[in-house]
């Protein structure tokens, strides 16, 4: 196991850019995801807006596990959600190759209680992903803010 | 559609959060975290949650999206910002609710700003936040 990151290590993540790439929501993927939400399929090839979690992450060339590793999470259980902020500028659709860019916009060390637990040390990392349609028009922005609990 | 500040958005109910949906979602998300698919891993955590898997945050958020889309249309959601003060567990019955806080015009659209939440009956919200939806003309 590697040494725990210092506060400076975490702050240095600001500006980190993921490789970027494209992501196309397949019909089967949208169908299954929509079923998981308890909704009927949406009309006219619309993607369920809940795709705005995984589609930007995978499209930007990273993964949930990769984002855990970037913040040097102690374990899967040490990650918490502070907030998700999704802006939908154009309705998202199946079978469209969205261009995705992602980067770390904020990262810092904090002290406090997470979800009513005991006070402790945690790192807070904010990721911003931008999606564009094939013609370059902005389609959506997903901002994910996670906490990484430190016990070591 | 008429909407005014103070109007309640019709509730959307998930009668029982199902673990098999979390497993499918974990595969779609490529989410390696076992709290979403391994009950014994959750039971081993020091949080007293028992043998019940933890619903993915985006899945809980999706119930609120369903409420908004049922109310204003499938392409109506413009923005949603959520916080997650509590976890939702398999077997939970949760209700998505909301209230209009403002109605305004922007970019040729009539937009409703809303407070939104997801909660178990009688409890403070597990998810809470704000949303903006475009109101249909009719």
Interface residues (C-beta under 8 A of the other chain):
Chain A: X29 X32 X33 X35 X36 X37 X38 X39 X42 X43 X44 X46 X48 X49 X50 X52 X53 X54 X58 X63 X64 X65 X68 X76 X77 X79 X80 X81 X82 X83 X84 X85 X86 X87 X88 X89 X91 X115 X116
Chain B: X14 X21 X22 X24 X25 X28 X29 X30 X31 X32 X33 X34 X35 X45 X56 X57 X58 X59 X61 X62 X63 X65 X66 X69 X74 X75 X77 X78 X79 X80 X81 X82 X83 X84 X85 X86 X129
